[in-house]
Structures are given as C-alpha cells and as structure tokens.
Amino acid sequence: MGIALITGASEGIGKELATLFAAAGHDVVLVARDQAKLHAVAQSLKKNHGIQAHVIVQDLGQPHAAETVYRTCQTNGWTIDYLVNNAGFGLLGPFTTTNLSVEADMITVNVTALTQLTKLFVPHMVASRSGRILQVASLASFMPGPLMSVYYATKAYVLSFSEALQQELRGTGVTVTALCPGPTNTKFKHRAKMNNPPHVDKSALDVRRVAQAGFNGMMKGQTVVIPGLAYRFFVFACRFLPRSWVARIVHFNQKQRL
Ligand SMILES: NC(=O)c1ccc[n+]([C@@H]2O[C@H](COP(=O)([O-])OP(=O)(O)OC[C@H]3O[C@@H](n4cnc5c(N)ncnc54)[C@H](OP(=O)(O)O)[C@@H]3O)[C@@H](O)[C@H]2O)c1
C-alpha cells in the first residue's frame, strides 16, 4: 500500500491526515515534537486500522532535522511513497514588536524543513516512478499578510515551490499538491496568539473536512486544493484587486485578532 510520512501529526490537520492514510490501509510515520501525543496517535491508528504506525520525535526547527528524519527512515527500511509536509505555525503581531527568534524558527519549520524533506525523499519517488507529495500551505499563500507578515510570506513560498515542482515533475509519476485552507478549527490560533472574534471562530473550517480535501486532492494529483467554495471565490476575487487593497483588507481582519 505504501508508507506515508506526515509531519505535525500529533494534532490538528496532520493528525487527521494520518487517520485518513491509516483508514486507507497505509502504514504511517508520524513526526512532531510531543512524544506522548505522537505515541497516543500511533497506538490509536494501529488499534483502529490494523496498520503499522511509527513515530519520529523531532523538532523540525533544529538544524539537520530533515536529515535525521530521512536517515531514521533509511535505517529502519521505511520507504516513503507519500510525503506530507504539514508541520507549521504562525505568529500574530506587528513586525516591529514580534520575536525574531520565533520568526526565524517559523521560517525553518514552514520553509526550510519542508524544502529539505522534499529534496531528500523525492529522488526515490522519481526513481520508482510513483509518489505523492502534499505540502500544507494556506489561504495566506495568495496574499500579503500585515500583522502576520512572516507567516504569510512562508506560505507564499510553499505555494510557489509546490506549483513549480509539480510542473517540473510532470511525466515522472510523482505529483505535488498544495493544500490551502482558510481558518480551520485547530490549536493553530492559540499557538499563533490570535484572539479570534466569535464570528471568525464560527466560520472556521472543520479539521476533518480540510484533511479529507487535501487527501483527495493529493491522491488525484491536483496542484492546488482550497477547501470551501467561499474561500475559492475569495482567492479568485483577489486576482482582480490591487495587491495593496488586498493587504488593507487582510490588515483590517488581522487587527480584530490582536
Ligand atoms: N488552522 C488553521 O487555521 C490553518 C490554516 C491554514 C493553514 N494551516 C497550516 O496547517 C498546518 C497544520 O496546522 P494545524 O492547524 O493543524 O495546527 P496545530 O493543531 O497547531 O498543529 C501543528 C502541528 O505541527 C507540529 N509542529 C509545530 N512546530 C513543530 C516543530 N518545530 N517541529 C515538529 N513539528 C512541529 C505540531 O506538533 P508538536 O507541537 O508536537 O511538535 C502539530 O502536530 C500548518 O502548516 C499551518 O500553517 C493552518
């Protein structure tokens, strides 16, 4: 069936994606920092779906993290056919006052580790003429993000990188999909220090629905997946607005979350 490696699988969208792989009969390799949560997810997947679930406890913000993850898979003979780069986080606040070391860590996790893991795992996929890569980007990928400027920029990178790689790999049997969800009901907002007004929380997407859309899109080899009709329309409409207007709209929305 093929093994799936999922980063950020201890919670949220990553945990739901791991569940979908397990339900489809795939063995999984789960990566994140929280050992107890990862083992709990692995145990539950093994019990409920009868698959093998392996755990790699790794902070992807550490130097050489991607190499460590890759070498652990090599050493254990886990051949990765599905790579899901989902681990990531954001930080709300004016750039003049946010913490640089948190933002540097964010760039490492959201951009560097994602790129390095893709670089390390894609050659085998191309050699075997089969593989699927899912990069978790965001609605933020399509616009500038005042008060979350670094996070939005990392997600713009993820989308651009994924679209380019999907084109480069055409005809190889390997596909790259960027999943671009809008606000989704997970711990993301707490980690990002966002105080969402109630109407934003009410309209947040269901995490299972987001994971299912990403999983389906990846399996079909789609380039970009935006869950929810309203969000697809929003991204479409943004194409016709000056970027400076879009930045103002996002700024207005983010101010309400401070
Ligand atoms: N929720 C949203 O509104 C939303 C919208 C668009 C895009 N996204 C994207 O979706 C992805 C998943 O986020 P989520 O909403 O599921 O958030 P979440 O519930 O906070 O989960 C984030 C996952 O990433 C892992 N992670 C964070 N930092 C890590 C690090 N340094 N090393 C290894 N793993 C790390 C966390 O595990 P540990 O803490 O155990 O390490 C956790 O499993 C992120 O890339 C996020 O940017 C989220």
Ligand as a Chemical Component Dictionary entry (heavy atoms), coordinates in Angstrom:
data_LIG
# 
_chem_comp.id                   LIG 
_chem_comp.type                 NON-POLYMER 
_chem_comp.pdbx_formal_charge   0 
_chem_comp.three_letter_code    LIG 
# 
loop_
_chem_comp_atom.comp_id 
_chem_comp_atom.atom_id 
_chem_comp_atom.alt_atom_id 
_chem_comp_atom.type_symbol 
_chem_comp_atom.charge 
_chem_comp_atom.model_Cartn_x 
_chem_comp_atom.model_Cartn_y 
_chem_comp_atom.model_Cartn_z 
_chem_comp_atom.pdbx_ordinal 
LIG N1  N1  N 0  -5.544 26.014 11.455 1  
LIG C1  C1  C 0  -5.554 26.943 10.508 2  
LIG O1  O1  O 0  -6.339 27.902 10.568 3  
LIG C2  C2  C 0  -4.642 26.805 9.312  4  
LIG C3  C3  C 0  -4.991 27.489 8.143  5  
LIG C4  C4  C 0  -4.159 27.381 7.044  6  
LIG C5  C5  C 0  -3.013 26.601 7.109  7  
LIG N2  N2  N 1  -2.688 25.945 8.260  8  
LIG C6  C6  C 0  -1.455 25.145 8.283  9  
LIG O2  O2  O 0  -1.780 23.817 8.603  10 
LIG C7  C7  C 0  -0.650 23.179 9.183  11 
LIG C8  C8  C 0  -1.085 22.410 10.401 12 
LIG O3  O3  O 0  -1.564 23.322 11.370 13 
LIG P1  P1  P 0  -2.782 22.992 12.351 14 
LIG O4  O4  O 0  -3.845 23.966 12.073 15 
LIG O5  O5  O -1 -3.094 21.555 12.343 16 
LIG O6  O6  O 0  -2.099 23.454 13.740 17 
LIG P2  P2  P 0  -1.821 22.668 15.096 18 
LIG O7  O7  O 0  -3.044 21.991 15.588 19 
LIG O8  O8  O 0  -1.130 23.674 15.953 20 
LIG O9  O9  O 0  -0.775 21.527 14.656 21 
LIG C9  C9  C 0  0.525  21.847 14.254 22 
LIG C10 C10 C 0  1.359  20.570 14.159 23 
LIG O10 O10 O 0  2.692  20.937 13.761 24 
LIG C11 C11 C 0  3.601  20.391 14.685 25 
LIG N3  N3  N 0  4.760  21.258 14.846 26 
LIG C12 C12 C 0  4.770  22.577 15.159 27 
LIG N4  N4  N 0  6.032  23.009 15.289 28 
LIG C13 C13 C 0  6.834  21.935 15.055 29 
LIG C14 C14 C 0  8.241  21.734 15.067 30 
LIG N5  N5  N 0  9.098  22.721 15.381 31 
LIG N6  N6  N 0  8.736  20.518 14.781 32 
LIG C15 C15 C 0  7.887  19.492 14.502 33 
LIG N7  N7  N 0  6.548  19.608 14.479 34 
LIG C16 C16 C 0  6.039  20.827 14.763 35 
LIG C17 C17 C 0  2.835  20.264 15.995 36 
LIG O11 O11 O 0  3.345  19.214 16.805 37 
LIG P3  P3  P 0  4.251  19.384 18.133 38 
LIG O12 O12 O 0  3.797  20.605 18.857 39 
LIG O13 O13 O 0  4.024  18.097 18.867 40 
LIG O14 O14 O 0  5.644  19.483 17.611 41 
LIG C18 C18 C 0  1.452  19.853 15.479 42 
LIG O15 O15 O 0  1.401  18.473 15.281 43 
LIG C19 C19 C 0  0.380  24.278 9.443  44 
LIG O16 O16 O 0  1.364  24.241 8.439  45 
LIG C20 C20 C 0  -0.444 25.547 9.339  46 
LIG O17 O17 O 0  0.334  26.643 8.932  47 
LIG C21 C21 C 0  -3.482 26.029 9.363  48 
# 
loop_
_chem_comp_bond.comp_id 
_chem_comp_bond.atom_id_1 
_chem_comp_bond.atom_id_2 
_chem_comp_bond.value_order 
_chem_comp_bond.pdbx_ordinal 
LIG N1  C1  SING 1  
LIG C1  O1  DOUB 2  
LIG C1  C2  SING 3  
LIG C2  C3  SING 4  
LIG C2  C21 DOUB 5  
LIG C3  C4  DOUB 6  
LIG C4  C5  SING 7  
LIG C5  N2  DOUB 8  
LIG N2  C6  SING 9  
LIG N2  C21 SING 10 
LIG C6  O2  SING 11 
LIG C6  C20 SING 12 
LIG O2  C7  SING 13 
LIG C7  C8  SING 14 
LIG C7  C19 SING 15 
LIG C8  O3  SING 16 
LIG O3  P1  SING 17 
LIG P1  O4  DOUB 18 
LIG P1  O5  SING 19 
LIG P1  O6  SING 20 
LIG O6  P2  SING 21 
LIG P2  O7  DOUB 22 
LIG P2  O8  SING 23 
LIG P2  O9  SING 24 
LIG O9  C9  SING 25 
LIG C9  C10 SING 26 
LIG C10 O10 SING 27 
LIG C10 C18 SING 28 
LIG O10 C11 SING 29 
LIG C11 N3  SING 30 
LIG C11 C17 SING 31 
LIG N3  C12 SING 32 
LIG N3  C16 SING 33 
LIG C12 N4  DOUB 34 
LIG N4  C13 SING 35 
LIG C13 C14 SING 36 
LIG C13 C16 DOUB 37 
LIG C14 N5  SING 38 
LIG C14 N6  DOUB 39 
LIG N6  C15 SING 40 
LIG C15 N7  DOUB 41 
LIG N7  C16 SING 42 
LIG C17 O11 SING 43 
LIG C17 C18 SING 44 
LIG O11 P3  SING 45 
LIG P3  O12 DOUB 46 
LIG P3  O13 SING 47 
LIG P3  O14 SING 48 
LIG C18 O15 SING 49 
LIG C19 O16 SING 50 
LIG C19 C20 SING 51 
LIG C20 O17 SING 52 
# 
